[in-house]
Amino acid sequence: MDHPLIDLITQRIREAEAAGEFDNLPGAGKPLPPEDDPQNALINRLIRENGAVPEFVSLGRELKRLRAELAETGDRTKRHEIMKDMSMMEARIDIARKAWRR
C-alpha cells in the first residue's frame, strides 16, 4: 500500500523540477562519495551533519562528568552515590555498545 500522500508528494516534486529548484545543487554532476555502509548511508549522513552521536558516546560523556564530580567531593555518602551511578553508567554503556554493533 502506498503512502496516502504519495500523489501530493509526486506532484510537488514535479512542480519543483519544472521550476528548476533542483538545478545547480551542490555536487551536481559529481559522483557520490564512497560509503562504507551503503544501506545506511542516508541515516549515517544525517546523523553526522546534525551532530548526533551514538548513545554510548553520550553516556561516556556523562560517565566522564561523574568521574570529575567524584574527584571533587570528599563526602563519603556522596562519593558512594556517585560510584553507584558510575557503575550503572558503565553497564548502560556496555549495553549501548552491544546494541550499536548489531
N, CA, C and O of each residue as an XYZ file, in Angstrom:
408
protein
N       0.847     -1.183      0.000
C       0.000      0.000      0.000
C       0.891      1.244      0.000
O       1.839      1.351      0.778
N       0.567      2.165     -0.879
C       1.328      3.405     -0.958
C       0.973      4.337      0.192
O      -0.069      4.212      0.835
N       1.879      5.270      0.419
C       1.634      6.294      1.424
C       0.432      7.124      0.974
O       0.308      7.410     -0.217
N      -0.454      7.517      1.885
C      -1.654      8.259      1.486
C      -1.357      9.590      0.785
O      -2.200     10.108      0.054
N      -0.188     10.126      1.005
C       0.143     11.414      0.393
C       1.057     11.279     -0.824
O       1.600     12.279     -1.294
N       1.236     10.055     -1.345
C       2.184      9.837     -2.425
C       1.874     10.692     -3.652
O       2.791     11.210     -4.289
N       0.606     10.843     -3.989
C       0.242     11.652     -5.153
C       0.606     13.119     -4.944
O       1.119     13.767     -5.857
N       0.347     13.638     -3.762
C       0.700     15.023     -3.457
C       2.210     15.214     -3.478
O       2.706     16.202     -4.021
N       2.933     14.281     -2.895
C       4.400     14.354     -2.869
C       4.953     14.345     -4.288
O       5.821     15.150     -4.626
N       4.449     13.433     -5.119
C       4.903     13.342     -6.505
C       4.602     14.632     -7.254
O       5.432     15.109     -8.027
N       3.444     15.187     -7.034
C       3.067     16.443     -7.687
C       4.021     17.569     -7.281
O       4.477     18.336     -8.129
N       4.319     17.666     -5.988
C       5.216     18.726     -5.508
C       6.621     18.569     -6.097
O       7.268     19.559     -6.439
N       7.084     17.334     -6.214
C       8.405     17.089     -6.795
C       8.412     17.517     -8.256
O       9.352     18.176     -8.701
N       7.376     17.150     -9.010
C       7.290     17.548    -10.426
C       7.261     19.066    -10.575
O       7.921     19.620    -11.453
N       6.498     19.734     -9.719
C       6.428     21.198     -9.772
C       7.793     21.823     -9.477
O       8.197     22.782    -10.135
N       8.492     21.279     -8.495
C       9.824     21.792     -8.158
C      10.799     21.565     -9.298
O      11.612     22.438     -9.603
N      10.726     20.386     -9.940
C      11.585     20.113    -11.089
C      11.298     21.098    -12.220
O      12.222     21.647    -12.820
N      10.020     21.318    -12.508
C       9.635     22.234    -13.579
C      10.089     23.662    -13.291
O      10.435     24.405    -14.209
N      10.085     24.041    -12.017
C      10.505     25.389    -11.628
C      12.032     25.517    -11.555
O      12.554     26.608    -11.323
N      12.743     24.404    -11.754
C      14.205     24.450    -11.739
C      14.807     24.480    -10.347
O      15.968     24.854    -10.180
N      14.036     24.092     -9.355
C      14.539     24.145     -7.981
C      15.613     23.101     -7.691
O      16.309     23.189     -6.680
N      15.747     22.120     -8.570
C      16.780     21.100     -8.378
C      18.011     21.368     -9.243
O      18.974     20.602     -9.210
N      17.980     22.451    -10.016
C      19.123     22.811    -10.853
C      20.219     23.433     -9.987
O      19.934     24.112     -9.001
N      21.460     23.194    -10.364
C      22.625     23.812     -9.713
C      22.741     23.497     -8.220
O      23.182     24.338     -7.437
N      22.349     22.302     -7.837
C      22.533     21.892     -6.446
C      24.011     21.602     -6.194
O      24.709     21.180     -7.116
N      24.508     21.814     -4.977
C      25.903     21.491     -4.688
C      26.200     20.027     -5.002
O      25.449     19.133     -4.611
N      27.291     19.796     -5.703
C      27.690     18.429     -6.014
C      27.025     17.868     -7.255
O      27.243     16.706     -7.600
N      26.212     18.673     -7.936
C      25.524     18.190     -9.133
C      26.544     17.740    -10.169
O      27.530     18.433    -10.420
N      26.311     16.597    -10.759
C      27.185     16.077    -11.799
C      28.412     15.357    -11.278
O      29.190     14.809    -12.059
N      28.591     15.351     -9.979
C      29.746     14.677     -9.376
C      29.298     13.320     -8.832
O      28.146     13.158     -8.430
N      30.219     12.338     -8.820
C      29.829     11.040     -8.259
C      29.604     11.143     -6.755
O      30.178     11.995     -6.077
N      28.766     10.264     -6.263
C      28.533     10.217     -4.821
C      29.801      9.744     -4.133
O      30.527      8.916     -4.684
N      30.084     10.255     -2.932
C      31.284      9.804     -2.219
C      31.164      8.329     -1.846
O      30.058      7.835     -1.629
N      32.300      7.619     -1.770
C      32.229      6.209     -1.382
C      31.653      6.080      0.031
O      31.873      6.939      0.885
N      30.937      5.026      0.253
C      30.259      4.828      1.539
C      30.588      3.443      2.066
O      30.457      2.450      1.351
N      31.021      3.378      3.332
C      31.335      2.092      3.955
C      30.088      1.246      4.175
O      30.133      0.017      4.104
N      28.991      1.914      4.439
C      27.745      1.223      4.765
C      26.628      1.748      3.863
O      25.807      2.551      4.306
N      26.587      1.299      2.586
C      25.638      1.880      1.637
C      24.169      1.760      2.044
O      23.370      2.636      1.715
N      23.803      0.698      2.748
C      22.405      0.526      3.138
C      21.955      1.591      4.134
O      20.779      1.954      4.174
N      22.887      2.085      4.929
C      22.545      3.094      5.934
C      23.197      4.436      5.639
O      23.357      5.256      6.542
N      23.574      4.668      4.394
C      24.299      5.887      4.028
C      23.528      7.148      4.391
O      24.100      8.078      4.960
N      22.245      7.191      4.071
C      21.457      8.395      4.333
C      21.359      8.680      5.824
O      21.606      9.806      6.257
N      21.004      7.682      6.605
C      20.867      7.904      8.049
C      22.207      8.281      8.676
O      22.260      9.140      9.555
N      23.293      7.641      8.226
C      24.613      7.987      8.757
C      24.988      9.429      8.426
O      25.557     10.134      9.259
N      24.664      9.867      7.198
C      24.976     11.248      6.817
C      24.164     12.233      7.650
O      24.701     13.237      8.119
N      22.889     11.958      7.837
C      22.051     12.842      8.645
C      22.547     12.926     10.075
O      22.556     14.001     10.674
N      22.957     11.803     10.615
C      23.490     11.784     11.976
C      24.742     12.653     12.056
O      24.871     13.484     12.954
N      25.670     12.457     11.106
C      26.917     13.246     11.099
C      26.634     14.731     10.965
O      27.172     15.541     11.720
N      25.789     15.091     10.002
C      25.525     16.501      9.724
C      24.798     17.206     10.859
O      24.901     18.425     10.990
N      24.083     16.483     11.661
C      23.328     17.096     12.751
C      23.997     16.939     14.109
O      23.423     17.288     15.140
N      25.214     16.410     14.098
C      25.980     16.315     15.338
C      25.481     15.269     16.312
O      25.847     15.288     17.488
N      24.659     14.368     15.843
C      24.164     13.314     16.722
C      25.278     12.303     16.978
O      26.170     12.120     16.150
N      25.213     11.672     18.100
C      26.209     10.661     18.452
C      25.494      9.411     18.939
O      24.364      9.483     19.421
N      26.150      8.273     18.814
C      25.547      7.053     19.362
C      25.328      7.199     20.871
O      26.010      7.975     21.541
N      24.375      6.448     21.378
C      24.039      6.547     22.800
C      25.247      6.287     23.681
O      25.414      6.953     24.702
N      26.105      5.322     23.306
C      27.233      5.009     24.173
C      28.222      6.180     24.261
O      28.946      6.305     25.248
N      28.252      7.027     23.242
C      29.129      8.200     23.288
C      28.587      9.219     24.285
O      29.338      9.740     25.110
N      27.293      9.505     24.212
C      26.721     10.471     25.160
C      26.778      9.938     26.590
O      26.992     10.701     27.532
N      26.586      8.620     26.753
C      26.709      8.031     28.089
C      28.149      8.114     28.582
O      28.387      8.322     29.771
N      29.103      7.954     27.679
C      30.518      8.079     28.048
C      30.847      9.479     28.540
O      31.647      9.654     29.459
N      30.224     10.468     27.922
C      30.426     11.862     28.365
C      29.872     12.055     29.772
O      30.471     12.740     30.602
N      28.719     11.440     30.027
C      28.120     11.520     31.368
C      29.003     10.813     32.389
O      29.153     11.292     33.513
N      29.587      9.682     32.010
C      30.491      8.960     32.907
C      31.717      9.818     33.228
O      32.172      9.850     34.371
N      32.240     10.502     32.234
C      33.394     11.396     32.450
C      33.034     12.498     33.449
O      33.829     12.847     34.321
N      31.806     13.045     33.304
C      31.349     14.079     34.235
C      31.252     13.528     35.658
O      31.628     14.202     36.617
N      30.745     12.298     35.788
C      30.636     11.674     37.111
C      32.007     11.451     37.732
O      32.184     11.638     38.936
N      32.976     11.053     36.918
C      34.339     10.854     37.426
C      34.927     12.159     37.948
O      35.591     12.178     38.985
N      34.678     13.257     37.219
C      35.163     14.563     37.667
C      34.478     14.962     38.974
O      35.118     15.501     39.878
N      33.186     14.697     39.068
C      32.446     15.010     40.284
C      32.970     14.186     41.460
O      33.081     14.694     42.576
N      33.291     12.919     41.211
C      33.841     12.055     42.258
C      35.173     12.595     42.763
O      35.441     12.590     43.965
N      35.998     13.057     41.839
C      37.314     13.576     42.216
C      37.209     14.847     43.059
O      38.105     15.149     43.848
N      36.124     15.584     42.892
C      35.977     16.862     43.589
C      35.301     16.760     44.952
O      35.365     17.704     45.739
N      34.660     15.640     45.244
C      33.906     15.557     46.505
C      34.643     14.721     47.540
O      35.318     13.744     47.214
N      34.498     15.124     48.778
C      35.108     14.393     49.876
C      34.075     13.726     50.763
O      34.421     12.923     51.630
N      32.812     14.052     50.554
C      31.719     13.493     51.341
C      31.557     12.008     50.998
O      31.315     11.656     49.844
N      31.692     11.147     52.002
C      31.652      9.692     51.770
C      30.305      9.231     51.221
O      30.255      8.378     50.336
N      29.237      9.780     51.731
C      27.914      9.389     51.260
C      27.735      9.786     49.799
O      27.244      9.006     48.983
N      28.141     11.005     49.490
C      28.032     11.489     48.112
C      28.922     10.662     47.186
O      28.518     10.328     46.072
N      30.127     10.331     47.641
C      31.048      9.522     46.831
C      30.446      8.144     46.549
O      30.557      7.616     45.442
N      29.809      7.576     47.572
C      29.181      6.267     47.410
C      28.076      6.329     46.337
O      27.974      5.441     45.490
N      27.258      7.382     46.387
C      26.182      7.558     45.399
C      26.762      7.732     43.986
O      26.254      7.163     43.019
N      27.825      8.522     43.891
C      28.446      8.753     42.580
C      29.010      7.453     42.028
O      28.845      7.153     40.846
N      29.681      6.675     42.887
C      30.254      5.405     42.414
C      29.157      4.438     41.977
O      29.337      3.684     41.021
N      28.030      4.458     42.670
C      26.907      3.619     42.271
C      26.386      4.061     40.898
O      26.103      3.232     40.033
N      26.264      5.376     40.715
C      25.834      5.912     39.416
C      26.826      5.559     38.313
O      26.430      5.247     37.190
N      28.118      5.610     38.640
C      29.154      5.271     37.658
C      29.051      3.808     37.247
O      29.201      3.474     36.072
N      28.797      2.950     38.205
C      28.665      1.528     37.915
C      27.483      1.277     36.980
O      27.593      0.507     36.026
N      26.361      1.924     37.258
C      25.187      1.789     36.394
C      25.465      2.359     35.009
O      25.033      1.800     34.001
N      26.183      3.469     34.965
C      26.505      4.101     33.686
C      27.398      3.193     32.845
O      27.209      3.084     31.634
N      28.359      2.550     33.478
C      29.240      1.628     32.755
C      28.444      0.461     32.182
O      28.715      0.015     31.067
N      27.467     -0.037     32.931
C      26.622     -1.122     32.427
C      25.780     -0.636     31.242
O      25.631     -1.360     30.257
N      25.236      0.565     31.325
C      24.438      1.118     30.227
C      25.301      1.331     28.985
O      24.842      1.111     27.864
N      26.541      1.756     29.182
C      27.453      1.949     28.050
C      27.716      0.616     27.367
O      27.714      0.531     26.139
N      27.940     -0.420     28.157
C      28.199     -1.754     27.601
C      27.001     -2.232     26.779
O      27.171     -2.755     25.678
N      25.811     -2.055     27.304
C      24.593     -2.459     26.587
C      24.437     -1.657     25.302
O      24.105     -2.215     24.257
N      24.673     -0.354     25.377
C      24.535      0.506     24.199
C      25.558      0.144     23.123
O      25.245      0.173     21.933
N      26.779     -0.195     23.539
C      27.805     -0.601     22.555
C      27.400     -1.897     21.853
O      27.550     -2.025     20.638
N      26.892     -2.843     22.615
C      26.464     -4.108     22.016
C      25.312     -3.886     21.051
O      25.276     -4.503     19.987
N      24.378     -3.024     21.399
C      23.247     -2.724     20.520
C      23.712     -2.016     19.253
O      23.162     -2.251     18.177
N      24.715     -1.153     19.367
C      25.238     -0.400     18.230
C      25.888     -1.342     17.208
O      25.812     -1.093     16.005
N      26.514     -2.401     17.670
C      27.224     -3.327     16.778
C      26.286     -4.170     15.925
O      26.697     -4.683     14.884
N      25.051     -4.319     16.342
C      24.098     -5.170     15.601
C      23.744     -4.613     14.275
O      22.959     -5.214     13.542
